[in-house]
Amino acid sequence: MLSRIASALVLCGFLSGQPGGAAEYEFTSVVPKKKPAISATGVKGQKLNQVKIEAEPSIELVNATDVTITACDVKSIKLSSCKKIRIYNCWIHDSKAPAVHLDGCEDVLVQGCRIERVASGLYAHQSTGVQFIGNYVENVIGPMPRGQMVQFDKVTGKQNVIRNNHAMNLLDRSRPEDMISIYESSGTAESPILIEENFLSGDPKAGSEGKSKSGSGIMLGDGKGGQYIVCRKNVLLAPGQVGIGVAGGGAITVSDNIIIGSKTDVSNVGLYVWNQSKQEGGEVVVRGNKVHWMNAQGAPNPYWNGGGFSKVTVEENAFQDQKLLEAKLESPLPAPLPPAPFGTKIQFPWPKAKAGG
């Protein structure tokens, strides 16, 4: 039932205790600035479309099932113990909270959204079946422990996917930590956590200059580790002090990624494998990656193995690959101005390359 709701939303068909799906509608409204603007418990089969919500927080749902939020302009969305939630084509921006915050949720898809100036793009805690696909995220502001495009925190089970997203953090406009953080999270052998075909960038000119001294592009197996994670076919351009790190866990594969980093005040290493947890490390595969990375002293530092894993397979990689510098990798175009049309292809999986430069 609804605990509190704006009257405009009632007119949209988002009704208390109404089973099944709400009728399709075309409705545009501005919900007044009350906090939170929409707070609902136990709703099922509802749709919210083309609503602008200026309050912070904007939407809070508890024990909701089969809810779709489409083409809305909001500050933040918080979901607790919810199931089968779809968030499409929304503009989520200017919040001190994560754009989407999940706690104990199952089967949640965030797709085709434009997300700007928020603490994090998606923070998922103790959830399963979380998918973050085809979104554009610019200038996350943290502060730590937030500051990610996506963080999985104790996310487990099947169908956890981070795919085809584009994130950029500009100099003096952002405070990022790890752009993708996989913290104490595990998939399954049949359905590993999948991180693929994302484009992650620092400032197009300044790179990682001025960013966190502990932040990375993609961090895997962080905290007490994690199992069954595949990180493949991502492009990382100076995303932080590290490109990709494997900090613990096992059954982790890092393959076919492009990682480039120039000398900045925080640049460290392009790709590393180092078990920093107190748990025994398992097997890690590092295969087919192309890395060119300069550290803060101006020395090449594409790869480092700090130990602590039972087995590390390193094969078919091109470390300090000069060919990466012979092509100018261009950032994919961001999503159109909000709201981003759902289904628009944002020039993935690879940016175009130009000879020279």
C-alpha positions as CSV (number, residue, x, y, z in Angstrom):
1,M,0.0,0.0,0.0
2,L,1.1,3.6,-0.4
3,S,2.5,5.3,2.7
4,R,2.7,8.7,1.0
5,I,2.2,9.8,-2.6
6,A,1.7,12.9,-4.7
7,S,-1.8,13.4,-6.1
8,A,-0.3,13.8,-9.6
9,L,1.1,10.3,-9.3
10,V,-2.3,8.8,-8.3
11,L,-3.6,10.3,-11.6
12,C,-0.9,8.4,-13.4
13,G,-2.3,5.0,-12.2
14,F,0.3,4.2,-9.6
15,L,-2.3,3.1,-7.1
16,S,-2.3,1.4,-3.7
17,G,-3.1,-2.2,-3.5
18,Q,-4.0,-2.6,-7.2
19,P,-2.8,-6.0,-8.5
20,G,-1.7,-6.6,-12.1
21,G,-0.5,-4.0,-14.6
22,A,-1.7,-0.4,-14.8
23,A,-3.0,0.8,-18.1
24,E,-0.6,2.4,-20.6
25,Y,-0.8,6.2,-20.6
26,E,0.8,9.3,-21.8
27,F,1.1,11.8,-19.0
28,T,3.5,14.5,-18.1
29,S,3.6,16.2,-14.7
30,V,5.8,17.8,-12.1
31,V,5.6,16.3,-8.6
32,P,5.9,19.0,-5.9
33,K,9.0,19.2,-3.7
34,K,8.1,17.0,-0.8
35,K,10.6,14.6,0.7
36,P,10.5,11.9,-0.6
37,A,8.2,12.9,-3.4
38,I,7.0,9.3,-3.9
39,S,7.2,6.7,-1.1
40,A,5.3,3.4,-1.7
41,T,5.2,0.0,0.0
42,G,3.9,-3.2,-1.6
43,V,2.9,-1.9,-5.0
44,K,2.6,-4.4,-7.8
45,G,2.4,-4.2,-11.6
46,Q,2.6,-0.4,-11.9
47,K,4.1,2.0,-14.4
48,L,5.4,5.5,-14.0
49,N,6.1,7.4,-17.3
50,Q,7.3,10.9,-18.2
51,V,7.1,12.4,-14.7
52,K,9.5,15.1,-13.5
53,I,10.3,14.9,-9.8
54,E,12.2,17.8,-8.3
55,A,12.4,16.5,-4.7
56,E,15.4,14.8,-3.2
57,P,15.0,11.9,-2.7
58,S,12.6,11.4,-5.6
59,I,11.3,7.8,-5.4
60,E,11.5,5.3,-2.6
61,L,9.9,1.9,-3.0
62,V,9.8,-1.0,-0.5
63,N,8.6,-4.5,-1.3
64,A,7.5,-3.5,-4.8
65,T,7.1,-6.0,-7.6
66,D,6.9,-5.6,-11.4
67,V,7.3,-1.8,-11.5
68,T,8.5,0.1,-14.6
69,I,9.8,3.7,-14.5
70,T,10.3,5.2,-17.9
71,A,11.5,8.6,-19.3
72,C,11.4,10.3,-15.9
73,D,13.5,13.3,-14.8
74,V,14.5,12.6,-11.2
75,K,17.2,13.1,-8.6
76,S,17.5,9.6,-7.1
77,I,15.7,6.3,-6.8
78,K,15.9,4.0,-3.8
79,L,14.6,0.4,-3.8
80,S,14.5,-1.9,-0.8
81,S,13.4,-5.6,-1.0
82,C,12.0,-5.0,-4.5
83,K,11.7,-7.5,-7.3
84,K,11.4,-7.2,-11.1
85,I,12.0,-3.5,-11.5
86,R,12.7,-1.8,-14.8
87,I,14.2,1.7,-15.1
88,Y,14.4,2.9,-18.7
89,N,15.4,6.1,-20.4
90,C,15.5,8.3,-17.3
91,W,17.5,11.4,-16.6
92,I,18.9,11.1,-13.1
93,H,21.0,14.0,-11.9
94,D,22.2,16.4,-9.3
95,S,22.0,14.3,-6.1
96,K,24.2,13.7,-3.1
97,A,22.8,10.1,-3.1
98,P,23.4,7.3,-5.7
99,A,21.2,7.7,-8.8
100,V,19.8,4.2,-8.1
101,H,20.3,2.6,-4.7
102,L,19.3,-1.1,-4.3
103,D,19.1,-3.0,-1.0
104,G,18.0,-6.6,-0.9
105,C,16.5,-6.5,-4.4
106,E,16.1,-9.1,-7.2
107,D,15.8,-8.8,-10.9
108,V,16.5,-5.1,-11.5
109,L,17.4,-3.5,-14.9
110,V,18.7,0.0,-15.4
111,Q,19.0,0.7,-19.1
112,G,19.4,3.7,-21.5
113,C,19.6,6.3,-18.7
114,R,21.6,9.5,-18.6
115,I,23.1,10.0,-15.1
116,E,25.0,13.1,-14.1
117,R,26.4,14.7,-10.9
118,V,25.4,12.1,-8.4
119,A,27.2,10.3,-5.6
120,S,27.3,7.1,-7.7
121,G,25.5,5.8,-10.7
122,L,24.3,2.5,-9.2
123,Y,24.9,1.2,-5.7
124,A,23.6,-2.4,-5.3
125,H,23.8,-4.0,-1.9
126,Q,22.9,-7.6,-1.1
127,S,21.0,-8.0,-4.3
128,T,20.8,-10.5,-7.2
129,G,20.0,-10.3,-10.9
130,V,21.2,-6.7,-11.2
131,Q,21.8,-5.4,-14.8
132,F,23.2,-2.0,-15.7
133,I,23.2,-1.7,-19.5
134,G,23.7,1.0,-22.1
135,N,23.8,4.0,-19.7
136,Y,25.8,7.2,-19.9
137,V,27.3,8.4,-16.6
138,E,29.2,11.6,-16.2
139,N,31.0,13.3,-13.2
140,V,30.2,11.2,-10.2
141,I,30.9,13.2,-7.1
142,G,31.2,10.7,-4.2
143,P,32.6,11.2,-1.7
144,M,34.1,7.8,-0.8
145,P,32.8,5.2,-0.1
146,R,30.6,6.3,-3.0
147,G,32.1,7.6,-6.3
148,Q,31.5,4.8,-8.8
149,M,29.6,4.4,-12.0
150,V,28.5,1.0,-10.5
151,Q,29.3,-0.7,-7.3
152,F,28.2,-4.2,-6.5
153,D,28.4,-4.7,-2.7
154,K,27.7,-8.4,-1.7
155,V,25.8,-9.0,-5.0
156,T,25.4,-12.7,-5.6
157,G,23.8,-15.2,-7.9
158,K,22.9,-15.3,-11.6
159,Q,22.4,-12.6,-14.2
160,N,24.5,-9.8,-12.7
161,V,25.7,-7.7,-15.7
162,I,27.4,-4.4,-16.3
163,R,27.5,-3.9,-20.1
164,N,27.8,-1.3,-22.8
165,N,28.0,1.7,-20.5
166,H,29.9,4.9,-21.1
167,A,31.3,6.8,-18.1
168,M,33.5,9.9,-18.0
169,N,34.9,12.0,-15.1
170,L,36.1,15.4,-15.9
171,L,38.9,17.3,-14.2
172,D,37.6,19.5,-11.3
173,R,34.0,18.4,-11.8
174,S,34.1,14.9,-10.3
175,R,35.4,12.9,-7.3
176,P,35.4,9.3,-8.5
177,E,36.8,6.3,-6.7
178,D,36.7,3.0,-8.7
179,M,34.5,3.5,-11.7
180,I,33.3,-0.1,-11.5
181,S,33.7,-1.7,-8.1
182,I,33.0,-5.4,-7.5
183,Y,33.1,-5.7,-3.7
184,E,32.7,-9.0,-1.9
185,S,30.4,-10.1,-4.8
186,S,30.1,-13.5,-6.6
187,G,28.3,-14.9,-9.6
188,T,28.0,-18.6,-10.3
189,A,30.0,-21.0,-12.5
190,E,27.2,-21.0,-15.1
191,S,26.4,-17.2,-14.8
192,P,29.5,-15.2,-13.6
193,I,29.3,-11.5,-12.9
194,L,29.8,-10.1,-16.4
195,I,31.5,-6.7,-17.0
196,E,31.9,-6.2,-20.7
197,E,32.1,-3.6,-23.5
198,N,32.1,-0.6,-21.2
199,F,34.0,2.6,-22.1
200,L,35.5,4.2,-19.0
201,S,37.4,7.5,-19.2
202,G,39.0,10.1,-17.1
203,D,39.3,13.6,-18.4
204,P,39.8,13.6,-22.2
205,K,42.8,15.9,-21.9
206,A,44.0,15.6,-18.3
207,G,43.4,11.9,-17.9
208,S,43.5,10.8,-14.2
209,E,45.1,14.1,-13.0
210,G,43.8,15.1,-9.7
211,K,41.8,12.0,-9.1
212,S,41.8,9.6,-6.1
213,K,45.1,8.0,-5.2
214,S,43.2,4.8,-4.5
215,G,40.6,4.9,-7.4
216,S,40.7,2.6,-10.4
217,G,38.8,1.9,-13.6
218,I,37.6,-1.5,-12.6
219,M,38.3,-3.2,-9.3
220,L,37.5,-6.9,-8.9
221,G,37.4,-9.2,-5.8
222,D,37.7,-6.2,-3.5
223,G,37.2,-6.5,0.3
224,K,37.0,-10.2,1.2
225,G,37.2,-11.3,-2.4
226,G,34.6,-12.7,-4.7
227,Q,34.1,-15.6,-7.1
228,Y,33.1,-16.2,-10.7
229,I,33.7,-12.8,-12.4
230,V,34.4,-12.1,-16.0
231,C,35.8,-8.7,-17.1
232,R,36.2,-8.5,-20.9
233,K,36.3,-6.3,-23.9
234,N,36.3,-3.0,-22.0
235,V,38.1,0.2,-23.0
236,L,39.7,2.2,-20.3
237,L,41.4,5.6,-20.9
238,A,43.2,6.9,-17.9
239,P,40.2,6.1,-15.6
240,G,42.2,6.4,-12.3
241,Q,45.4,5.5,-10.6
242,V,44.9,1.9,-11.8
243,G,43.3,0.6,-14.9
244,I,42.0,-2.8,-13.8
245,G,42.9,-4.5,-10.5
246,V,42.2,-8.0,-9.1
247,A,42.4,-7.5,-5.3
248,G,41.2,-10.9,-4.1
249,G,38.9,-13.9,-4.7
250,G,39.1,-16.5,-7.5
251,A,37.6,-17.8,-10.7
252,I,38.2,-14.4,-12.1
253,T,39.0,-13.8,-15.8
254,V,40.3,-10.5,-17.2
255,S,40.4,-10.7,-21.0
256,D,40.6,-8.7,-24.2
257,N,40.5,-5.3,-22.5
258,I,42.3,-2.1,-23.8
259,I,43.9,-0.1,-21.0
260,I,45.7,3.2,-21.6
261,G,47.1,5.6,-19.1
262,S,49.5,8.6,-19.4
263,K,51.7,10.0,-16.7
264,T,49.7,12.0,-14.1
265,D,50.1,12.9,-10.5
266,V,48.3,9.7,-9.4
267,S,49.0,7.2,-12.2
268,N,50.3,3.8,-10.9
269,V,49.8,0.6,-12.9
270,G,47.7,-0.5,-15.8
271,L,46.6,-4.0,-14.7
272,Y,47.5,-5.8,-11.5
273,V,46.8,-9.1,-9.7
274,W,47.4,-8.9,-6.0
275,N,45.4,-10.6,-3.2
276,Q,44.9,-7.9,-0.6
277,S,42.2,-9.8,1.3
278,K,42.8,-12.1,4.3
279,Q,41.1,-14.9,2.4
280,E,43.0,-17.4,0.3
281,G,43.1,-16.4,-3.3
282,G,42.0,-18.8,-6.1
283,E,42.7,-18.8,-9.8
284,V,42.9,-15.8,-12.0
285,V,43.3,-15.6,-15.8
286,V,44.8,-12.6,-17.5
287,R,44.5,-13.1,-21.3
288,G,44.6,-11.1,-24.5
289,N,44.7,-7.6,-22.9
290,K,46.4,-4.6,-24.5
291,V,48.0,-2.2,-22.1
292,H,50.1,0.9,-22.3
293,W,50.5,2.7,-19.0
294,M,52.9,5.2,-17.5
295,N,53.2,5.8,-13.8
296,A,53.6,9.0,-11.9
297,Q,57.4,8.9,-12.3
298,G,57.0,8.6,-16.1
299,A,58.1,5.0,-16.2
300,P,56.3,2.2,-18.0
301,N,54.1,0.1,-15.7
302,P,51.6,-2.0,-17.6
303,Y,51.3,-5.0,-15.3
304,W,52.2,-6.2,-11.9
305,N,51.6,-9.5,-10.0
306,G,51.8,-8.9,-6.2
307,G,51.0,-12.6,-5.4
308,G,48.6,-14.2,-3.0
309,F,46.6,-16.3,-5.6
310,S,46.8,-20.1,-6.0
311,K,47.3,-19.7,-9.8
312,V,47.7,-16.8,-12.2
313,T,47.6,-17.6,-15.9
314,V,49.0,-14.7,-18.0
315,E,48.9,-15.3,-21.7
316,E,48.6,-13.6,-25.1
317,N,48.7,-10.1,-23.6
318,A,50.5,-7.1,-25.2
319,F,51.9,-5.1,-22.3
320,Q,53.3,-1.7,-23.0
321,D,51.8,-2.1,-26.5
322,Q,53.1,0.8,-28.6
323,K,50.5,0.2,-31.3
324,L,47.9,1.6,-28.9
325,L,49.6,5.0,-29.2
326,E,49.6,4.9,-33.0
327,A,45.8,5.1,-33.0
328,K,43.8,7.9,-31.5
329,L,41.0,6.3,-29.5
330,E,38.0,8.5,-29.6
331,S,35.4,8.5,-26.8
332,P,32.0,7.2,-27.9
333,L,29.4,9.9,-28.2
334,P,27.4,10.3,-25.0
335,A,23.7,9.6,-24.9
336,P,21.6,12.4,-26.4
337,L,20.3,15.2,-24.1
338,P,17.8,13.8,-21.6
339,P,15.9,11.7,-21.7
340,A,18.0,9.4,-23.8
341,P,15.9,7.4,-26.3
342,F,15.7,3.9,-25.1
343,G,17.4,1.5,-27.6
344,T,19.7,4.1,-29.0
345,K,23.0,2.4,-29.8
346,I,25.9,4.5,-28.3
347,Q,28.8,3.4,-30.5
348,F,29.8,0.3,-28.7
349,P,31.6,-2.0,-28.1
350,W,34.7,-0.2,-29.4
351,P,35.5,3.4,-30.1
352,K,36.7,4.3,-33.6
353,A,40.4,4.5,-34.2
354,K,42.3,6.9,-36.4
355,A,45.8,6.4,-37.7
356,G,48.4,8.8,-36.3
357,G,48.1,11.4,-33.6
